[in-house]
């Protein structure tokens, strides 16, 4: 807390039944800003992400990155006792997050309709691949499937090549975790006005489709399909491309506007390209060849030295070890050193949302499986 000021979500209790990536990323955002997030985990198994490699202690680096500032309580939701204890927790909770397929929670007797009878103010967020209704509601899926159905994967990759799966999970985080966090906050804000909770139904497919404002509206207006490798921001233009340097590193160019393109062309000694910013594709292809030939004559450091004096949207393509040492990343504290009781100082991804008065905090590392079971069950009077 800054100067003793409570964090924005202090006093909000979240029961998180989700595993792996989308749900835990969502609840991490809430926990970083003060919410008490209680992971409800299956006894002896817990969140599957604990088992990923590499490990930091008994749990994975992946698990630690997503589950800081949280508590862990083990409950067997298939048992009468586990359900009863969960319902006791729900009575005083604000939010429940789950990522099971539709119908699983109903079969457990713990669906939204049941929970709101216990607590009319509960906000129940379900993150699924396809949403709670529709013909695909019970289909299995992963990130690659959701981006496929959304039409996004079809547009990723080089012209005449196959679709390329992105390295980051667009559907899980952008289509699932982030809309879920926004939905929960909207529902909390709504509850302040009405006193009532509500269901937050998040479909990762829906979320990915919403990520297409530069592509989909054009198709809806003209019925003309965009083509892989021929998109303005993905493969068509010489001014928006990646070029290899003499030392086999890479330089990204994003000189979309004429003022930036003008400066880029001057810096590489090809002012004759300035008028060709929006030239047809065959001209763009030829410019790419010629620009690549020029960029390959100098090292990345040499080019960055040249472009450091030029306003032209040029950047080095960094590896992770270069990124964490980058002065901008350091200034924004996007890699934080935190203390681990067994390992000493370890690195964690920082908090991307910067608030001036109540900034988020990394207060605690990820909990051990069931670490807070006794504490929480004592609190609700189950054990004494």
Phi, psi and omega in degrees: 000136180276115179060028180081001179286128179300147175292156187304327185253014174303135182088355174271124179255128182243128173258116186248111178265001187280165181227171175062243194252300191300307181296310179299326176295316178301309183289336174297317178302319179292318181295321180300335181251027166107348180297143172274104182259121179251112175285123175265111187241150178290130181304135176079347183238300179070194179297127182301335181296341178301332187270354180299161174248150359281160178266151170261308172236242173279347182247161186283158174299323178300313179297314180301321185293331186260347190236022173295158176062020182241165173247156179237126176235130179266123175223138174268099185288353176272350180260155179298320181294316180298318178296316181298317180292322178296317180296327175295321178293320181299325184306324182248014180267166177252326187220140168239132177241131175217157182225030176282165173295152178307136178101336182297312181294327177294318179296331177280350183078026185228030181285174183303316181301321179290315184293324181286342172291326178283321184215097183299342180268003185291139174255119188247112182251119177250120177255115180227171180294317190234003180094177186277349180219181184094163185294342181260004189308323183259009177291144170284164178182164173224177184312314183298328179287320181292319177292332177293308180297329182285348183087358182284314183300325179299339183257001183260129181125182183272155177304135179069007176254181179275159176302142183250124179288126180292153183286331178260155185272092184296313183290315182300313185268302183289324182268341184242294187298313184291312175300326179296315179297317178296317180299318179297315180295320177297318180293323176296318179295319178296323180296329177299330182271324188250339185079000184249144172277184177196170178271133174248107186258105183251120174254125179295327175297313177304314183299318180294318178302323180290347179275009187249037184292340178270355185237310189290318180302324178297319177294317180298330181278328188241344186065020177260126183283130168291152184242140179303132179081001180236019181271147181305317183258016180202069169114344185278315193260142176292335181280353182227079192207169176244131183236145182269138181267176183301324182268022175062032170256184188230146181236125177263138180239127179231046186274061185291320181278150184303322181297323178285318179298320179303313181290323178298312182298321177297318183295329180264004177075028179230066179295342178291345178279343188304317183285353185258018183308316183249029182293162178302164188300321180297327176288319177301316180299318180292320177297320179301317179299315183289322177294318178301319178300320180289313183297329182288355181273347182228158178285167178300316180298321179297315180294321179293329174297318179293312185281349176295339179258007187237133179271086191217011178058059177238138181214152174284147174273108189268147167275171182299319181295327176286321181298315185291342177263359182294134184298328179290318179296320178294317181298325181271001178055045180275353167236119185247143171268124178233155185270130176251133186300332182254327188257354184081219183282129175231159182264141175227154173293136182284190185258118186282342181265117183255115175252137186287325185257328182228066182294151177294161183223146166263097185269321184221151174280173182302144182281153170288156182302120178073014186302328186250013182302309182299314182301313184286321179292328173294321182299323182266008172082015180285317177235153183238000000 
